[in-house]
Amino acid sequence: MVGPSLSEDDRRRFLRKLQAGFALLVGASMGLVTLYGRAPLVVVAGAALLGTAVGGVLAWYTFPSSIADSPYESVDRGPKPGARTKQRRRETDDSRRASDGDGRVSRNRD
């Protein structure tokens, strides 16, 4: 079976870069809006800094750190996807089965 292609550290690094880029995008947008509104440069810089701070909060809320966690590497998260289906298939394979005409599986009770 093939495991995840990214490590937990790689996921966290990417998430931090995504959050920082999102915050900078919001800050740049706020700065450009005030610049096109013909505000003084001090106000443009302040709006850009304040916009970056607001963007940081929005990025933290929009992209929480929990999305960097891999469901395949943690034991506390329960079984891997498809584990229950595999278990059910093993159980039905162990017992005797007969297929009906419509494709459903029924167990022989003899």
Summary of the structure (lengths in Angstrom):
residues: 110
radius of gyration: 26.5
end to end distance: 37.8
largest distance: 88.8
contacts: 244
relative contact order: 0.12
helix: 61%
strand: 5%
